[in-house]
Amino acid sequence: MKKVVIRLGLILLVLFLIGLGVFYFRQKQSYKQNIPQNITSLTRINVDGILKSIVWNAITNPAYYIKTNNQKKEKGKRPLNIGLKIPANLFFYTVKNKPNTTCFTSLSIDDSIAFKAFTHQILDIKDYQVYDRDKHIRWAKSKNGKVTIAYSKDKLAISFSATSENTLEILVDVLHQKNTQKVKESLFFKQLSNKEEHITYTNDSSILIANFNRGELDLQGSIRSSMLIGKKKLKPKKFADNSLVKGWLAADITPFIRKNRQFFDQHHVPADTLLRYYGSYLDFEWKNQQIIQKDTIITYDYNDDFERVEKRTIKEERVPEIYLALEASPHLANYIPKQVYYKFQSGTTANRLYFGTGTSFKDDHVNSLSGHFFYLFVNAEKLFNNEQFPQLKRYTTAMKSFTMKGRTEEGSLINLEGKLDFKEPTINSLVQWFYAMP
């Protein structure tokens, strides 16, 4: 019996060492990916780290995984074959002279036929154009122009953008390994190499971290920014306990307004007036109830004597009860065009400006001091279950609530901490999100 136990222990030890070796090898190989030399940010998705946490979670919660897998099978859903090799770490990056909303990555191709079928199904890409026949490089854009793909025999480079961008030259350079470097040679990589977090983003001034834990997605980060200067201490508004959305921002945002002057002017909010009259505090609350708004609709008709007469009709509409309060001079209300808040009532005090779908303007504050200049809470379970968000409801059914806080440290450093709570407290948050997807 003792020999059997020893042999079993040795087998488990060997398997563990083999797994450790494979894990270490995959990590080292992933650091050899080529990226441009002029990147401005780098994001690492720790694929193996995420999978490892899911495996341990499945071992401790087998009933949940068996049940949800069976439900997926009953719905006839099968895993997609994307035709790509997934490394231990996925790296996404932004590039100099391209918008920060445009990111790039590259992967190895495992099955070109499956890969083409996948892009056709997801991105509606039917044909790839020849770019370099000798090196077998082809390329294509998605229908909306926001995704560009270039690939060779065994390599894929892809860009994602918020707008249609010309990124083909950068993608081809990655495939040709022109003006590139290994990921491990990047200055940004030094900030990532010793971290085990699931997702890490870094640039010259910031680092943001996300971890898919049991029952929650944890968010942390530090940002160095001169766009706002947060208050160190304040007494924020006293919100209702059951509000769907609530939050505040207590910061001097004049640098942000100056830099984005064109944006404010385009949306009919005069930037110069904001700079003159806006204070350094605002709060927002979306209450867990609706109110009835009445609008008078005026139409005209003719009576029996062919005289034009006015007809007034009262239209009632149920709307969410929402309030916004600004620390500002009351004069600011005279400069904001009515069409910006035509559905809202407004009110003023000596140093407050109020807008709301209702008229219950209150300025109650908590007694204790808060060290967070920024706070946001969203009751996702109730808010996105609302008929007003039918598209979002499909992707948020597993979520419970979201909280984000910001604290000002020395200089222009801002520390952020956030948490996205899910409904099942013992199940990995990414797994819950995935299984809840339609």
Secondary structure as GFF3:
##gff-version 3
##sequence-region A 1 438
A	DSSP	alpha_helix	2	30	.	.	.	ID=ss1
A	DSSP	beta_strand	34	36	.	.	.	ID=ss2
A	DSSP	beta_strand	39	46	.	.	.	ID=ss3
A	DSSP	alpha_helix	47	60	.	.	.	ID=ss4
A	DSSP	alpha_helix	62	74	.	.	.	ID=ss5
A	DSSP	beta_strand	84	85	.	.	.	ID=ss6
A	DSSP	beta_strand	89	95	.	.	.	ID=ss7
A	DSSP	beta_strand	102	109	.	.	.	ID=ss8
A	DSSP	alpha_helix	112	123	.	.	.	ID=ss9
A	DSSP	beta_strand	129	132	.	.	.	ID=ss10
A	DSSP	beta_strand	137	141	.	.	.	ID=ss11
A	DSSP	beta_strand	147	151	.	.	.	ID=ss12
A	DSSP	beta_strand	155	161	.	.	.	ID=ss13
A	DSSP	alpha_helix	168	176	.	.	.	ID=ss14
A	DSSP	beta_strand	180	182	.	.	.	ID=ss15
A	DSSP	three_ten_helix	183	185	.	.	.	ID=ss16
A	DSSP	three_ten_helix	188	191	.	.	.	ID=ss17
A	DSSP	beta_strand	199	203	.	.	.	ID=ss18
A	DSSP	beta_strand	206	213	.	.	.	ID=ss19
A	DSSP	beta_strand	216	224	.	.	.	ID=ss20
A	DSSP	beta_strand	229	230	.	.	.	ID=ss21
A	DSSP	beta_strand	245	249	.	.	.	ID=ss22
A	DSSP	beta_strand	251	252	.	.	.	ID=ss23
A	DSSP	alpha_helix	254	259	.	.	.	ID=ss24
A	DSSP	alpha_helix	261	266	.	.	.	ID=ss25
A	DSSP	alpha_helix	271	277	.	.	.	ID=ss26
A	DSSP	beta_strand	278	302	.	.	.	ID=ss27
A	DSSP	beta_strand	308	328	.	.	.	ID=ss28
A	DSSP	alpha_helix	332	335	.	.	.	ID=ss29
A	DSSP	three_ten_helix	338	340	.	.	.	ID=ss30
A	DSSP	beta_strand	345	348	.	.	.	ID=ss31
A	DSSP	beta_strand	352	356	.	.	.	ID=ss32
A	DSSP	beta_strand	374	378	.	.	.	ID=ss33
A	DSSP	alpha_helix	380	383	.	.	.	ID=ss34
A	DSSP	alpha_helix	390	396	.	.	.	ID=ss35
A	DSSP	beta_strand	399	408	.	.	.	ID=ss36
A	DSSP	beta_strand	413	422	.	.	.	ID=ss37
A	DSSP	alpha_helix	429	436	.	.	.	ID=ss38
###
